[in-house]
Amino acid sequence: MGVGTYEAYRERLLKMKPNVYLNGQKVDRSGSWIDGGCYVMKQNYDLANDPEYADVCTATSHLTGEKINRFTHIHQSREDLLNKQMMTRLLCHHVGGCTQRCMGSDALNALAVVTYDCDEACGTNYQERFNKYLLYCQENDLICNCAQTDVKGSRNPKYKRAHMQPDPDQFVHVIKTDVDGIGVDGKPCKGIIVRGAKICNSNAPYVDEIIVNPTKFMGKGDEGYAIAFALPADWDGIKLMALPGQHHKRKHLEAPFNKVGDVESLTIFDDVFVPEDRVFMNGFDHPDVVQYAGYLALMFAHFHRHSYTGCKTAVSEVIGAQAALVADVNDIAKEHHVREKVCEIISTAELVFAAGQASALRAVKFPNGSWVPDEILTNAGRKLAGQKIYHEYETLADLTGGICASLPTEESFFAPETAELCNKYIMRNPDYTAEETHRVMRMMEDKLCDAFESAQAVAGVHGGGSPLMETITMMSRYDLEPLKDIAKYLAGFEGVKCPRYERPTVTPRAMLDKFKKTQVNTPQETT
């Protein structure tokens, strides 16, 4: 197929076995609770099939030479990274927020790098398995997500290792190996049994495949926790505890922004059989690969934060667009303070995007053929976006006014007894009709006052790694000694010359090398 369609995707969802739990009840994937997320996926498929967006939404598979959806593509050049970033930005404009397919793409790209490196160092055959899986995803244009964040149990430092937890299931781990079972193709095969849970697992109830990665570096004793695999989202033993997010339902004013939603998941692996050909890392059977667990976690986070420089750029642009429009509707668009506030939002958007572009331009080619962007710049962009997001919501609320929290019900603007008066008194700028003014204020109600958008604001801070994680990453990669030499020279230290300092490109490989050398007993966590 190469580039799929929404209709084919929706048909696959409806055929899935019920394993989603909503309010304690097992449900299938036909209910309205899934509509918001499916609406977003429809935009992804529709734009990939739109000639106007084909340059960024499609790519050429390095495996087959065929045209594929870029979300299933492995970055083969700096241009691929730039196109992925732009694709993400443009798709997010269409849904007013997260495009929801970036996790799967970033997980595939991380596995492409790490399985090769692991094979080269440890003599495993994960890359061959992964390429077979990648081809399956490309040919069917499957939607994947990534389950990386373990529930983690106690955060007490005395339980710093995964295997030290009072409950060993607080991190996903292998409990049995060399098990007979049935593969995804329906044929008998060998495999492993895993147990545990992943949290903050967006979109799991309406994806085709769930890709599971470790959440941090693992050490001695953690062998069974150094595990990566992929399974269909309705696979036996996977139980999805769902939290749907939706805007307030409307009856009259249909609008794209109001149709958007998602579903979060606590994704539980309740003694799940994983076929051998779907296992891409297994420290239980190959203890040498344990050191690659954290490397894979960091590589996913890195690619994901590069995606965020497209996504969070668009999120800020959407807020900036809404701020400019509501200011105009309120007839204050030309006021100096309004222009200053909108300019601040636009500035953040452009700086975040510029960081992603620069990181792509400084990308380096890895042994497997993938191109990996610069880690300092991706994290700098993501950090700025996370620090600014709440202020952007504050600005939007400031320019909208309290009406977004006290707007009469939608029906009041259409009922015979109240419609004329409601439409009369909602008017502001005479350049906008009563209905247009109502539409804008109803959008502001969605954006600022409902539960779903509140969750999106939190996601703007923590999704892909909170600002603290970006700080940890940047300060562990950035060599401050040459910078201090510049300061010493400028201060007049005797015998100190001003160094020619040009920061080299850095990637998660640096942390793998550091981990190998030091065998640090306190593993660094990553989201």
N, C-alpha and C positions, 0 to 999 in steps of 0.2 A: 504493500500500500504506500509506504513512504510518508506521505502527508495524509493524515486521517481526517475524518469528519466527526462533527458532534453527534450525528445520528448513530454512527457506528459505536462511538464511545458510550452513549446512553443505552444502547442495546446491550452492550457488555455489562453495564451496571445492573440492569434489570435481571440479567441471568445469574448474578452472583448469589451465593448462599447467604441467608440472613445470619449475620454475626455482629450487627451493630446493636448496642444496648442504649435505649433512650428512656430516661426516667425509670430505669430498672427493667424495662421490657425489651425483649429481642424483636427487632424490626427488620424489614427488608429495605431496599433502596428505592422504593417507589413513592415514598411520602413527600409531603411539601417541605419537611424539615431540611431536605437536601437541595431544594430548588435554588437557593442563593449561590451555593458553591457551584452547582452545575451551570448556572448562568455565566459565571466567570469562565468556566472551562469552554463554554460555547464561544465566547469571544476569542479565546486562544485558538481554537480550531478554525473559526470563521476567518480570522485575519491571516492565518497561515495559508488559507486558500484564496486570499484576495491578492490579485496581481499588484496592487499598490503597495503591499507590505511584503511581497515575496523576497525582496532583497535582504531583509533582516530576519524574517520569520522562517525561512527555509535555508538549507545548507546542502552540501554534497557529502555523503557518507565516505569516510576514509576506508571503510570496510568493503563497500560495494560499488562506489562511484555513482550511486543513485541519489536522486533528490529526496531529502528527508525533512522532517520538522526540526528546526534548530534546537528545540528542547531535548532532543535525543542525540544531539551531535557532540562529538569530542573536539575541543578547540585545537585546530591544527595550525593556527597562525595568530599574529597580533590582530589581524583584521577580524578573525572569528570572535575574539574577545570583545572588540569594539562593537561588532554587530549584535552580539548577545546583549551587551549593555543597552544599546539603542532599542533593540526589540523589547526588552523589559520595560524601558521607559514608555514606549509608545503603547504597549498593551495595557500598562497601568493607567494611562489616560482614559482608556475606553471603559474601565471599571471603577475608576475613582479611587484605586488603592491597589492592593497586592494582586499580582497576576496568578499566584498559587501554583505555578508549574516550576518555579525556579529551584525548589528543593530537590526534585528528582534529577534535574539537569546537573546541578552542582554535585550531587551524590555520584552520578555516573562519571563525571569528570574526575572526581577525587579517586574513585576506584580504578579508573584507567591508569592513573599515575602510580598509585600505591601497589596495586597487584603486580605490575611489572617490576617495580623496585624490589618488592618482597621476593618475587621469583628469582631475580638475579642474585640476591644475597642469601636466600635460604633454600633454593632448589625446589620450590613448590611449583604448582601449575595453575595458580589462580588467574593469571592473565588469559589463558586459553578458555577457562570457564567463563570469565567475565566477558570476553569478546563474543562468545556464543550468546550470552544473555543480552548483551548490547544489541546484537543483530536482531534478536527477537523483539526488543523494544523499538528499534528503528523500523523494522518491517511493518509493525502493527501500530506505530505511533502511540505507544502506551503512555499513560500518565503515571508517573512514579512520585512517591514522596520519600522523605528520609526520616527514619526514626533513630535519633541519635541521643537525645537527652534521657538518661536513665532516671528513675525516681530517686535513687541515691541514698535513701534511708537517712541515718544519722549523719549530720555534718560535723560531729565532734571529731577533732583531729586525731584522737586515739583510734578512730576507724578509717584512717586516711586511705587505706588500700581497699579495693572492692571486696576482696575475700575476707576482710576483717569485720565486715558488717555483722551485727548480731543475727540479722536475717540474710542469708547468702543470696536471696533472690532479689535484693534491692538493685542489683545490676544484672542485666541480661547475661546469661552464661550457659555453657554446655553442661548438661547433667548426664548425658550418655552418648557414646559414640559407637560407630560400626553397627548401626541399627538397620534392620531390614524394613523397607517401607515402599510406598508408591510415589513415583515422581510426578512432576507437573504434567508430564506427557502421558500419565496414566500407566506407565510401565514399572515393574519392580526395580528397586535400586537400593543402594546403601545410603545412609545419611546419619544425621545426628539429632538429638533431642535437646531443645533449648527451653529455658524458663526465665521469666522476668517481665519487666514492663518498661515502656518508654512513655514519657509524659510530654506535654506541649507539642503533641504530634498533629500538626495542622493537616486537614484534608484527608486523613486516613480513610474515613468512611466512603469517600467517593473517588479514590484512585484505583488504578488497575493493580499496581504493585507497590509493596512497601519494602524499601531498602533499609537494612539495619546496620548501623555502624557503632563502634565503641564510642564512649563519651570522653575518654581521657587516656593518658599514658598508663600502661599497666607494667607491673614488675613481677618479681618472683612471688609465686603463690597465686597470681592472677591469671594463670594460663587459660583457664576455662572462660575467662571474661574477654579475652582478645578474640572477638568473634564478629564477623561481618557476613551478611547473607541477604537474599532477596526472595520474597514470596508473594503470590497473589494475595490481595487484601482480604479475600474471603477464605483463606486457607484454614483447614481444620485446626482448632486450638487457638487461633487468633481471635481475641474478643476486644471489640472496640467500644469503649465507654464514651459516648458522644455528648458534646456540648454544642448545639447549633447556635449560630449567630445570625440574626436577621434584623433588618430595619422594620419599623412599624408598618404594618400592612395598610395598603391604601385601596380605596374603592374607585376614586375618580381620577386622580392625578398620576397616571402611570408615568414613570420616569426611569431611565437606566440606573441612576444611582440608588434608587430605592429597591431595585431587584437584586442587588449584590448581597452576598452573605458567605458564610463559611461554616465549617464544623470542626471543632477541635476534638482531640481524642486522647484519652489514656489508653494506650495500646498494650494489651496484655498478651503475653506468649505463655499459654497455659500448657506446658509440656508439649511443645510443637515439634513435629518431625520436619527437618529441613533436608531435602535431597542433596546429595553430595555435589551435584553439578550447580547448585545454587549457593554453595558456600565459597566465599571469597577471602576468608581469613579464619583460621582456627588454631589458636594457641594450645588448645587441649591436646590435639594430635601432633602439633608442630611447635614445641616451646620456643624455638628460635624466632618465630614471627611475633612474639609478644611485644617486642620493641616497636613494631609497626602499628600497634593499636592507636597510640596517641598521634602518630604521624597521619593516619587516616582521618582521625577526628579533626586535627588541625587543617588538613588539606580540604576537607569538606567545608569547614568554617571559613577558610580563605576564599574558596570559589564563591561561597554563599555571600560573603561580605562584598565581593566584587559585584555580584548580582544586585546587592542592595544599593550600590552606587547608581544603578539604573532605576530600581524600584523606589528608593527613598527620594531620589530626585523628582520622580513623578508625583509622589505623595505630597511633597512640598509645593510642586507646581499646581496640583489640584487645589490645595488649600489656598495658594496665592490667587488662583483663578476665582475661587469662591469668595475670597476676601475682596477682590476687585469688583466682582459683580454685586455683592451685597452692599458694598459701599456706594456703588452707582445707584442701586435701587433705593437706598436711603438718601440719595442726593447729596452725598458728601465726598464723592470720588476725587474732587479737585483740591480738597483740603490738604495742607502740607503734611500734617501728622499721618494722614491716610496713605499718602504716597510713600512716606518714609517706612511705614509698617509693611506695605506690600513689597517695597524694594528689599527689605530685610529678608523676607521669605524667598524672594527670587534669588537673592545673593546666595543664600544657603543652598538652594537647589543647584545653582550653577557651580558652586565650589565642590559640592559632593560629586556631581557628574564629572567635573574636571579631574578630581582625584582618581576616579575610576578610569577615565581615559588615559591619564598619565601612567597609571599602574599597568594598563594594557600595553602601552607603548614601550614600557620598560620590561615587558614580559621576557621570560627565558624559555628556551626549548628543553624539555626533559627527555631522558633516554627513550621513553616509549613513543615519542613524537608529539606529545601534548605541549601546549604553551601555557605557562603558569604566570599570572601577573605578579607585580611587586607587592609584597605584603605590607610594607609600611604605608603605602598610599591607599590601599584598599581599606585598611583599618582607620587611617586618618579620616577618610571620607565617611565611613560608617559611624565613627565616633561623633563627628560633627552633626550628622543627621540625628543621632540619638539624643544629643544634648539639646537640640533646638526644637524637637517636635512638640513638647508641651507648650513652649512659648508660642508656637505657630497656632495651636488650638486657642490659646489665650487671646491672641490677636484677632482670630476669627470671631470669637465670642464678643470681643470689644467692639468690632465693627458692625456686628449683627444687631447687638442690643438684646434686651431681655425677652423680646417677643418670641425667640426660638424656644424658650422654656414655658411660655404661657399662651401659645397660639391656640385659638379655638379648634375644636375637632374639625377634621376635613369635611364631614357631612354638613357642618354648619354653613359652609360656603356654597352648598348646593340645595339644601332643603328650602322649599318655597317660602316658609315663614321667616327664615333668617338670612338667606343668600344675599339679598340686596344690601342689607345693612352691613354684613361681614365684608363683602367686597368693596363697599364704600369706604369703610374705616381702615382697611388694610393698605390703602393707597399711600404712596410716598412720592417718588419721582414720577411726574406725569408722562415721562417718556416710556414708562412701562405700564402695561395693562394690569388690571386687578388680578387676572389669572397669572400673569407672569410674576407679579410680586408675591402672590400666594405660593407659586411653585418654588421660588427662591427661598422663602422663609420656611417652607416645608422641608426643603433640602437642608437648611441650617438646623432644623429640628432633628433630622436624621443624623447630621454630622456632629452635633454637639450634645444631644440630649438622650440618645437611646443607648441601650446596653451594648449592642454590637459595636458601635463606634467607640465607646469607652474602651472596649477590649482592643480595638485597633490602635488606639492611642498608646496603650501599654505595650502592644507589639512594636510600635514605633521606637520604643526605648530598648526593649529586650530581645526582639526578634533577631536571630542571627548572631546574638551576642550583645550584651549590654555594654555601655561605654567603658565600664571597668575592665571587661575582657579585652576591649581594644587597647586600653592602656597597658594591660599586662603584656599583650602581644607586641606592641610597639616598643615598650621599654626592654623587652627581652631580646629584640632583634637589632635595636639601634645602638651602635657602638658610640658611646659618649666620650671615650678617651681622645680620639682625634679632635673632637669639638673642644674639649678642655685644653688641648694643646694650642688651639687658636686663641683661647682666652688667656693662656699663660703668655703667649707671644705678645698679645696686645697689652698685658699688664707689665711687660718688660722683664719676665723671668730670664735670668742669665742663661745663655746658651740655647735658648729655645727659639727655633725658627718657625715661621708660619707654615704649616703643612698645606700641601695642595689636597684639599678634602673634597672628594666626589663620592657620595654614598653609593655603594654598590646595590644592585637589586638583591632583595632577600626573599626567600620563600620558606614554607614550613620545613623544607629539607634541613635548614639550619638547626631547628630544634631536635630533629631526629639525630643529627650528628652530635649535638650536645648531649642528648640522652644516652647515646651509645658510649660516649667518652666518660661521662660522669656516673652513669647508672644511679641517678638521683633517687633517693628513697622516698621523696615526697613528690608524687606525680602531679604535673600541672593539669588542671581541669580546663576543659573547653566546653562551650555550649553545644 
